[in-house]
Amino acid sequence: MFIVQIGSYPQSRDHVRGGVEASVFGLAQEQSHDHEVHVFDIPRIGGTNGVEHDGEVIVHRFCNNGKNNVSSSRQVNAIVQEVHALNPDVCHIHGTGLFSWQMYKAVKELKLKAVVTVHGLIRVEKRNMLRKGFTFKRFVQFVYQGFVEKRFLSSLRVAIVDTEYVRKMVNSYPICRKPEMYVVPQGIAEKYFSLHCSVDSRMFLSVGAIGERKGHLITLKAFEQLRQNGMNAKLVIVGTIANQEYYDRLRNAIDQSSCKEEVVLLSDLSDGELKKLYESAHVFVLHSEEESQGIVFAEAMATGMPVVSTLVGGIPFVVSHDGNGLLSEYGNVDRFVRNMELLLNDAGVWKRMSEDAISAVDKYHWSYIRNEVMKVYKKVVEEKAE
């Protein structure tokens, strides 16, 4: 099958960001073993136009000459012309933003087959930001981006979602016609299955884009409380900088913390550097406010690390409370601290949850996910052929 993926693709294999980028990269590489795969990367500010080979995957790059991501839409016509010339069997579009919607409409006008993966809902994320504090900018983003997403979802016939949580949220969306949805999780790189976390270190690892949604400031607060309780431990926070203002606040909070010597903040690490941290860590912690799935949880579980996180979004569909981790309500710092302490101090509980974590990650192999996605492609192609 000739497949075109449309979504964010890494600039380098050594720096694969999480979320959509990791998903597009992992799926495209796995599909390329027995299918022809082209990926059209979302136009990047300061990028260049060109075509390159990444293994068996052919990557098409485009430059965004504007000042923000909305300007990517100016390249839609150029991208669609190249896609049309390739005439693929199926186009797989990722995300529900403006660029993805415009690409979907253009592809459908050309009578090409299309599948969309819904990587969480923009409306939910922007609503949460608005609830934290009203600003005119946040209000405009909530209204406009929510409108775009609503129109996009209402036009879909078939969609892939990564958890039952996302399926439920799409079904609750105020649209008349709901798409036919298939639940297929986002996978993790094969390297994580060969890593082994530390069985006796006292290091907490928190991996996630540095932004308010990941709750790093609350994780820091919990760690400070754990240290005040007399626990000897270390916290390492790692992630790409998604919000510079939040990163600066986090950096300042660490500098002023009573346990700043035991907290490390790192950004934009190479795969090799991140691998060493996973092998040195004992427990994975992330006080997320919202996740559609949370690829980092599966990555940690593959190394045998139990997870301490929150009862929000799609996390309970990945992390089983008292199974492969411990979950608490978002904002409940005391419970979060107790969960951290339990896994730090009780070797028996840690071992049981570590074993459960490893046994729960088989469905995150890209080989399994590739097969599930190909079933969706086949259905779409056959329906169009009728």
Secondary structure, 3 states (H helix, E strand, C coil): CEEEEECCCCCCCCCCCCHHHHHHHHHHHHHCCCCEEEEECCCEECCCCEEEEECCEEEEECEECCCCHHHHHHHHHHHHHHHHHHCCCEEEEECCCHHHHHHHHHHHHCCCCEEEEECCCHHHHHHHHHHHCCCHHHHHHHHHHHHHHHHHHHHCCEEEECCHHHHHHHHCCCCCCCCEEEECCCCCCHHHHHCCCCCCCCEEEEECCECHHHCHHHHHHHHHHHHHCCCCCEEEEECCECCHHHHHHHHHHHHCCCCHHHEEEECCCCHHHHHHHHHHCCEEECCCCCCCCCHHHHHHHHCCCCEEEECCCCHHHCCCECCCEEEECCCCHHHHHHHHHHHHHCHHHHHHHHHHHHHCCHHHCHHHHHHHHHHHHHHHHHHHHC
